[in-house]
Amino acid sequence: MAAVFDQPSIWRRITPLFEGFDGPLAFAVFLLAGAGLLIMYSSGYDHGTRFVDHGRNMLIAGFIMFAVAQVPPQRLMTFAVPLYVLGVTLLVAVALFGLTKKGARRWINLGVVIQPSEILKIAMPLMLAWWFQKREGQLRPLDFLVAGLLLAVPVGLIMKQPDLGTSLLVLAAGLAVIFFAGLSWKLILPPMLLGLLGVFLVVWFEPQLCADGVRWPVLHDYQQQRICTLLDPSRDPLGKGFHIIQGMIAIGSGGIFGKGFMAGTQTHLEFIPERTTDFIFAAYSEEFGLLGNLALIGAFVFLILRGLTIALEGPTLFCRLLAGAVTMIFFSYSFVNMGMVSGILPVVGVPLPFISYGGTAMVTLGLAVGILMSIAKAKRLVQT
């Protein structure tokens, strides 16, 4: 009789909390976080408290991931509309009376200085997944048009700041939801072909388009300069082309095996600009070489494949769309960052997930992993 009133042990109480952790996904995140701490110690050793702050940011992101993993997807869905409205409202507030730094108006002071565009990286896929969940089984072309408008508003506001990197990430997350919801290839192929044609024309007519005094419509001057610098970094090797040139030199100098931990000359002689943030992949490549790059890319591929597997097995349309879009956030971050450092994409302010220094981005990534954990947990509950 006494056994009926026995209190469960502490271990039995906390064990259910860890049921939301998908083992393979947690393993991939652990590998990337370890690589991030390793290269941050090397590249940021003379940057004051960068290494300590990076570790603190990881712990904060870990707590957020743990907390969000306990929230059922149905509860996450209730935050979709309020979070989207809050994000768009703050973007309008930024446009009206935001703080301007280095020629861009991206921040607002609400007691603490925040960058509202970061909210949309998660709010956008949440909102669109909610939208399509409400119309499951009765989707019409008009529903896709409304989804496009919901996406266009924040993307347009972010581009106006201007912040090309964040706008591309929000756009990619939103388009992922729309694509996974069943958008017809007949509507996807024409803009893709037009985009490829535009890239071909820019490359073919690069000398004329990038000549002094030529201004392109739509793009800001600095965006035009980034594209022209990508096509020919030697145009301004000590100025706008310096980042790309030094990044490629560092990657190439690492060779197959790398120069060794703490032995990167380009890194420690400070030739690599932003070596703890946007260009940390160049520092990593120099010290760990091609084999280290393949291991890092393999970890990202494993993370993305695991995320897509969770998306395919999601118990509801909302779960599948949200998990797919969140997974594409990781793909967009890693592909764009590695691409710009390697000189195949224009330089934009996009960090390398779990590797680059940055508190806001790390928190966003922790939230994204927590969402995947929550959906994985919901799948197991449905199966049992």
Secondary structure, DSSP 8 states (H G I E B T S, - for coil): -GGGG----HHHHHGGGGGG--HHHHHHHHHHHHHHHHHHHHHTTTSTTHHHHHHHHHHHHHHHHHHHHTS-HHHHHHTHHHHHHHHHHHHHHHHHH-EEETTEEEEEESSSEE-THHHHHHHHHHHHHHHHHHTTT---HHHHHHHHHHHHHHHHHHHTTT-HHHHHHHHHHHHHHHHHTT--HHHHHHHHHHHHHHHHHHHHTHHHHTSTT---SSS-HHHHHHHHHHH-GGGSTTTTTHHHHHHHHHHHHTTTT-S-TT--HHHHTT-STTTTTTTHHHHHHHHHHHHHHHHHHHHHHHHHHHHHHHHHT-SSHHHHHHHHHHHHHHHHHHHHHHHHHHTSS-------TTTS--HHHHHHHHHHHHHHHHHHHHHHHHH-
